Amino acid sequence: MRIGGSENAMEGWIDVGPADLMEGELRGLEVGERLVLLARHLGRITAMDDSCNHAGCLLSGGWMQDKKGAVVCPCHEYAFELGSGRNVTFPRLCDDQPVFEVRVERGRVMIRLPE
């Protein structure tokens, strides 16, 4: 889903859509030139780069690993902790995933991307 989004340029927050993710859902979005993965785990919505830094596969095509609170890449099964982006599978072989700040305002998901 491509998001033009309304943006509060003063604060850098981007509205990426409704906060209607189901528990365990992974949702891939295009936000400008960036691919973003939204996920809901234990009621909390998180955001990270959707393009796995190991081989470029889309994490949104993967699955949730509830026990570790991580998303698993469908290509090589690297797992990244939601919220922190920490590689919880093979830390020496692949970097952590970039994560983005998230807040929910009036039922909408807002994220802040790096400059």
N, CA, C and O of each residue as an XYZ file, in Angstrom:
460
protein
N       0.850     -1.181      0.000
C       0.000      0.000      0.000
C       0.891      1.238      0.000
O       1.780      1.364      0.842
N       0.659      2.143     -0.932
C       1.444      3.369     -1.027
C       0.758      4.447     -0.203
O      -0.452      4.653     -0.292
N       1.566      5.130      0.604
C       1.047      6.173      1.483
C       1.617      7.511      1.047
O       2.831      7.706      1.005
N       0.718      8.424      0.726
C       1.152      9.804      0.527
C       1.204     10.436      1.901
O       2.155     11.123      2.275
N       0.115     10.166      2.647
C       0.048     10.586      4.035
C       0.048     12.083      4.217
O       0.653     12.825      3.443
N      -0.640     12.512      5.253
C      -0.507     13.911      5.635
C       0.650     13.971      6.608
O       0.811     13.089      7.452
N       1.429     14.978      6.492
C       2.638     15.053      7.305
C       2.663     16.333      8.113
O       2.325     17.410      7.623
N       3.070     16.191      9.355
C       3.297     17.358     10.193
C       4.783     17.660     10.082
O       5.586     17.146     10.861
N       5.146     18.488      9.119
C       6.550     18.751      8.811
C       7.311     19.341      9.989
O       8.519     19.135     10.112
N       6.621     20.071     10.855
C       7.301     20.682     11.992
C       7.882     19.622     12.917
O       8.981     19.786     13.447
N       7.150     18.545     13.108
C       7.609     17.511     14.027
C       8.180     16.303     13.303
O       8.836     15.469     13.929
N       7.947     16.188     12.000
C       8.454     15.055     11.247
C       7.613     13.799     11.330
O       8.059     12.743     10.881
N       6.413     13.871     11.886
C       5.544     12.700     11.991
C       4.715     12.558     10.718
O       4.216     13.550     10.187
N       4.568     11.329     10.227
C       3.819     11.030      9.007
C       2.652     10.114      9.357
O       2.832      9.089     10.014
N       1.465     10.490      8.917
C       0.268      9.669      9.113
C       0.294      8.564      8.060
O       0.220      8.851      6.865
N       0.398      7.298      8.490
C       0.484      6.179      7.549
C      -0.779      5.329      7.515
O      -0.795      4.274      6.881
N      -1.832      5.772      8.185
C      -3.097      5.064      8.075
C      -3.721      4.724      9.413
O      -3.200      5.072     10.473
N      -4.855      4.033      9.337
C      -5.583      3.699     10.556
C      -4.836      2.668     11.409
O      -4.105      1.819     10.899
N      -5.044      2.773     12.714
C      -4.418      1.857     13.669
C      -5.303      0.615     13.833
O      -5.653      0.228     14.948
N      -5.656      0.001     12.695
C      -6.578     -1.128     12.711
C      -5.894     -2.479     12.512
O      -6.554     -3.450     12.141
N      -4.596     -2.558     12.751
C      -3.889     -3.824     12.621
C      -4.423     -4.827     13.641
O      -4.659     -4.491     14.801
N      -4.606     -6.055     13.185
C      -5.013     -7.137     14.080
C      -3.773     -7.641     14.818
O      -2.655     -7.480     14.331
N      -3.962     -8.237     15.965
C      -2.845     -8.820     16.716
C      -2.117     -9.826     15.819
O      -2.744    -10.702     15.222
N      -0.803     -9.693     15.731
C       0.018    -10.592     14.920
C       0.118    -10.213     13.452
O       0.805    -10.887     12.685
N      -0.565     -9.132     13.049
C      -0.551     -8.732     11.639
C       0.747     -8.030     11.268
O       1.300     -7.251     12.044
N       1.221     -8.328     10.053
C       2.349     -7.638      9.442
C       1.800     -6.903      8.232
O       1.141     -7.506      7.386
N       2.068     -5.597      8.141
C       1.534     -4.798      7.034
C       2.663     -3.997      6.400
O       3.301     -3.176      7.059
N       2.905     -4.241      5.113
C       3.925     -3.506      4.382
C       3.341     -2.273      3.718
O       2.265     -2.328      3.123
N       4.058     -1.155      3.825
C       3.620      0.121      3.249
C       4.766      0.762      2.478
O       5.936      0.533      2.784
N       4.424      1.563      1.480
C       5.393      2.445      0.846
C       5.137      3.833      1.394
O       4.045      4.378      1.228
N       6.121      4.403      2.040
C       5.999      5.754      2.596
C       7.051      6.599      1.886
O       8.232      6.578      2.234
N       6.591      7.341      0.886
C       7.537      8.065      0.038
C       8.395      7.055     -0.703
O       7.873      6.203     -1.423
N       9.699      7.143     -0.534
C      10.638      6.215     -1.185
C      11.004      5.040     -0.292
O      11.800      4.190     -0.690
N      10.443      4.978      0.900
C      10.849      3.962      1.879
C       9.786      2.886      2.026
O       8.589      3.171      1.989
N      10.235      1.644      2.193
C       9.338      0.524      2.499
C       9.319      0.346      4.007
O      10.368      0.230      4.641
N       8.117      0.325      4.579
C       7.955      0.280      6.031
C       7.082     -0.917      6.403
O       6.073     -1.189      5.752
N       7.477     -1.617      7.441
C       6.693     -2.715      7.990
C       6.043     -2.251      9.287
O       6.731     -1.835     10.219
N       4.710     -2.325      9.344
C       3.995     -2.111     10.599
C       3.626     -3.480     11.143
O       3.292     -4.381     10.374
N       3.680     -3.645     12.448
C       3.310     -4.909     13.082
C       2.619     -4.622     14.404
O       2.910     -3.627     15.069
N       1.694     -5.509     14.779
C       1.067     -5.412     16.099
C       1.397     -6.688     16.860
O       1.091     -7.798     16.423
N       2.034     -6.493     18.016
C       2.396     -7.613     18.892
C       2.099     -7.205     20.332
O       2.561     -6.167     20.806
N       1.335     -8.025     21.005
C       0.921     -7.751     22.392
C       0.261     -6.375     22.510
O       0.452     -5.660     23.495
N      -0.519     -6.021     21.487
C      -1.268     -4.770     21.504
C      -0.494     -3.538     21.084
O      -1.080     -2.464     20.946
N       0.805     -3.666     20.878
C       1.659     -2.519     20.539
C       1.964     -2.518     19.045
O       2.293     -3.561     18.479
N       1.859     -1.362     18.406
C       2.209     -1.224     16.997
C       3.655     -0.736     16.898
O       4.049      0.226     17.557
N       4.428     -1.417     16.065
C       5.826     -1.057     15.839
C       6.049     -0.828     14.344
O       5.238     -1.246     13.518
N       7.150     -0.164     14.004
C       7.509      0.076     12.606
C       9.001     -0.132     12.413
O       9.813      0.276     13.243
N       9.349     -0.777     11.301
C      10.753     -0.963     10.939
C      10.869     -0.980      9.425
O       9.867     -1.034      8.712
N      12.093     -0.934      8.950
C      12.349     -1.020      7.525
C      11.853     -2.376      7.041
O      12.198     -3.404      7.625
N      11.042     -2.393      5.977
C      10.455     -3.633      5.468
C      11.432     -4.433      4.626
O      11.214     -5.624      4.403
N      12.490     -3.817      4.157
C      13.477     -4.485      3.317
C      14.579     -5.067      4.199
O      15.371     -4.329      4.785
N      14.622     -6.401      4.288
C      15.619     -7.065      5.144
C      17.020     -6.654      4.726
O      17.356     -6.706      3.543
N      17.830     -6.251      5.678
C      19.167     -5.777      5.337
C      20.119     -6.916      4.981
O      21.250     -6.662      4.567
N      19.683     -8.160      5.135
C      20.507     -9.310      4.751
C      20.488     -9.524      3.242
O      21.544     -9.604      2.615
N      19.282     -9.620      2.646
C      19.199     -9.898      1.209
C      18.116     -9.079      0.503
O      17.838     -9.315     -0.673
N      17.506     -8.125      1.200
C      16.529     -7.249      0.573
C      15.121     -7.803      0.455
O      14.266     -7.167     -0.162
N      14.857     -8.964      1.024
C      13.507     -9.535      0.973
C      12.548     -8.704      1.824
O      12.971     -8.025      2.760
N      11.257     -8.761      1.496
C      10.275     -7.999      2.262
C       9.859     -8.760      3.519
O       9.327     -9.867      3.444
N      10.110     -8.149      4.664
C       9.736     -8.764      5.936
C       8.226     -8.918      6.061
O       7.748     -9.815      6.756
N       7.470     -8.045      5.389
C       6.009     -8.132      5.447
C       5.492     -9.430      4.830
O       4.343     -9.805      5.063
N       6.319    -10.116      4.052
C       5.956    -11.416      3.491
C       6.321    -12.565      4.408
O       6.102    -13.729      4.073
N       6.877    -12.240      5.564
C       7.296    -13.256      6.528
C       6.202    -13.564      7.527
O       5.017    -13.491      7.204
N       6.598    -13.907      8.734
C       5.649    -14.261      9.775
C       6.154    -13.798     11.130
O       7.327    -13.469     11.309
N       5.234    -13.784     12.070
C       5.524    -13.336     13.435
C       5.985    -14.528     14.263
O       5.398    -15.609     14.200
N       7.032    -14.318     15.031
C       7.508    -15.318     15.984
C       7.141    -14.779     17.367
O       7.876    -13.993     17.965
N       5.978    -15.226     17.857
C       5.422    -14.665     19.093
C       6.353    -14.776     20.283
O       6.488    -13.824     21.051
N       7.005    -15.931     20.453
C       7.841    -16.153     21.638
C       8.955    -15.113     21.764
O       9.240    -14.634     22.861
N       9.577    -14.770     20.648
C      10.663    -13.787     20.651
C      10.163    -12.376     20.372
O      10.929    -11.418     20.478
N       8.877    -12.232     20.014
C       8.364    -10.911     19.645
C       9.112    -10.379     18.447
O       9.559     -9.232     18.433
N       9.247    -11.242     17.420
C      10.062    -10.895     16.266
C       9.336    -11.211     14.967
O       8.416    -12.028     14.931
N       9.771    -10.544     13.901
C       9.308    -10.866     12.554
C      10.402    -11.714     11.912
O      11.592    -11.447     12.082
N       9.979    -12.744     11.167
C      10.923    -13.655     10.524
C      10.897    -13.404      9.013
O       9.834    -13.424      8.394
N      12.068    -13.169      8.431
C      12.198    -12.932      7.002
C      11.875    -14.215      6.235
O      12.369    -15.283      6.595
N      11.052    -14.127      5.178
C      10.663    -15.316      4.440
C      11.792    -15.929      3.602
O      11.683    -17.088      3.200
N      12.859    -15.195      3.330
C      13.917    -15.701      2.452
C      14.925    -16.604      3.166
O      15.195    -17.713      2.705
N      15.475    -16.143      4.275
C      16.516    -16.906      4.962
C      16.219    -17.109      6.440
O      17.068    -17.588      7.192
N      15.010    -16.743      6.850
C      14.513    -16.953      8.210
C      15.319    -16.251      9.296
O      15.449    -16.752     10.412
N      15.863    -15.071      8.948
C      16.447    -14.216      9.977
C      15.290    -13.589     10.748
O      14.279    -13.209     10.156
N      15.437    -13.481     12.058
C      14.372    -12.906     12.888
C      14.857    -11.585     13.487
O      15.987    -11.476     13.964
N      13.972    -10.588     13.449
C      14.287     -9.258     13.969
C      13.255     -8.881     15.016
O      12.052     -8.939     14.763
N      13.728     -8.498     16.186
C      12.860     -8.138     17.300
C      12.047     -6.886     16.955
O      12.589     -5.872     16.518
N      10.740     -6.989     17.165
C       9.866     -5.844     16.927
C      10.173     -4.772     17.967
O      10.415     -5.085     19.132
N      10.165     -3.548     17.559
C      10.430     -2.440     18.483
C      11.881     -2.022     18.485
O      12.180     -0.829     18.437
N      12.811     -3.002     18.540
C      14.235     -2.653     18.569
C      14.943     -2.932     17.247
O      15.965     -2.313     16.951
N      14.403     -3.867     16.441
C      15.047     -4.250     15.186
C      16.233     -5.176     15.368
O      16.903     -5.528     14.398
N      16.498     -5.576     16.613
C      17.673     -6.408     16.917
C      17.576     -7.765     16.217
O      16.545     -8.434     16.281
N      18.658     -8.161     15.551
C      18.743     -9.474     14.911
C      18.862    -10.516     16.023
O      19.857    -10.545     16.747
N      17.848    -11.369     16.155
C      17.852    -12.368     17.228
C      18.163    -13.773     16.699
O      17.984    -14.760     17.413
N      18.631    -13.861     15.439
C      18.950    -15.155     14.847
C      20.458    -15.349     14.739
O      21.040    -16.154     15.467
N      21.090    -14.608     13.825
C      22.527    -14.721     13.591
C      23.152    -13.329     13.607
O      23.476    -12.790     12.548
N      23.328    -12.739     14.788
C      23.803    -11.353     14.862
C      25.109    -11.076     14.125
O      25.306     -9.965     13.633
N      25.995    -12.049     14.039
C      27.276    -11.788     13.357
C      27.131    -11.755     11.838
O      27.979    -11.181     11.156
N      26.074    -12.358     11.297
C      25.932    -12.477      9.853
C      25.086    -11.391      9.213
O      25.068    -11.252      7.990
N      24.386    -10.622     10.033
C      23.462     -9.629      9.492
C      23.250     -8.533     10.539
O      23.148     -8.811     11.733
N      23.186     -7.301     10.077
C      22.952     -6.173     10.990
C      21.526     -6.172     11.528
O      20.660     -6.904     11.047
N      21.307     -5.345     12.521
C      19.954     -5.116     13.029
C      19.175     -4.320     11.980
O      19.765     -3.652     11.131
N      17.850     -4.398     12.049
C      16.980     -3.653     11.140
C      16.734     -2.249     11.688
O      16.567     -2.080     12.896
N      16.710     -1.239     10.813
C      16.336      0.101     11.266
C      14.873      0.115     11.727
O      14.003     -0.460     11.073
N      14.617      0.769     12.849
C      13.250      0.913     13.366
C      12.880      2.393     13.378
O      13.746      3.267     13.341
N      11.577      2.653     13.429
C      11.075      4.013     13.391
C      10.179      4.255     14.595
O       9.504      3.346     15.080
N      10.185      5.492     15.066
C       9.299      5.873     16.173
C       7.850      5.780     15.707
O       7.524      6.114     14.568
N       6.989      5.317     16.613
C       5.560      5.174     16.313
C       4.755      5.797     17.435
O       5.103      5.689     18.611
N       3.683      6.445     17.050
C       2.683      6.871     18.031
C       1.317      6.725     17.374
O       1.195      6.778     16.151
N       0.301      6.542     18.193
C      -1.068      6.439     17.695
C      -1.828      7.647     18.201
O      -1.882      7.912     19.402
N      -2.418      8.381     17.256
C      -3.194      9.586     17.583
C      -4.566      9.497     16.942
O      -4.680      9.336     15.727
N      -5.589      9.599     17.740
C      -6.969      9.593     17.238
C      -7.216      8.443     16.259
O      -7.845      8.622     15.217
N      -6.703      7.248     16.618
C      -6.932      6.061     15.809
C      -6.085      5.964     14.547
O      -6.347      5.121     13.689
N      -5.065      6.825     14.426
C      -4.182      6.827     13.253
C      -2.756      6.503     13.686
O      -2.310      6.928     14.752
N      -2.046      5.748     12.851
C      -0.638      5.427     13.114
C       0.221      6.536     12.534
O       0.103      6.880     11.358
N       1.076      7.085     13.363
C       2.022      8.123     12.967
C       3.430      7.555     13.141
O       3.731      6.952     14.171
N       4.296      7.743     12.136
C       5.685      7.317     12.279
C       6.600      8.490     11.972
O       6.224      9.437     11.281
N       7.815      8.398     12.508
C       8.833      9.417     12.216
C      10.006      8.695     11.573
O      10.611      7.807     12.174
N      10.324      9.090     10.331
C      11.424      8.503      9.593
C      12.680      9.337      9.809
O      12.596     10.536     10.074
N      13.847      8.703      9.696
C      15.090      9.476      9.821
C      15.254     10.432      8.643
O      14.694     10.208      7.569
N      16.004     11.469      8.847
C      16.242     12.476      7.787
C      16.915     11.849      6.585
O      17.192     12.537      5.603
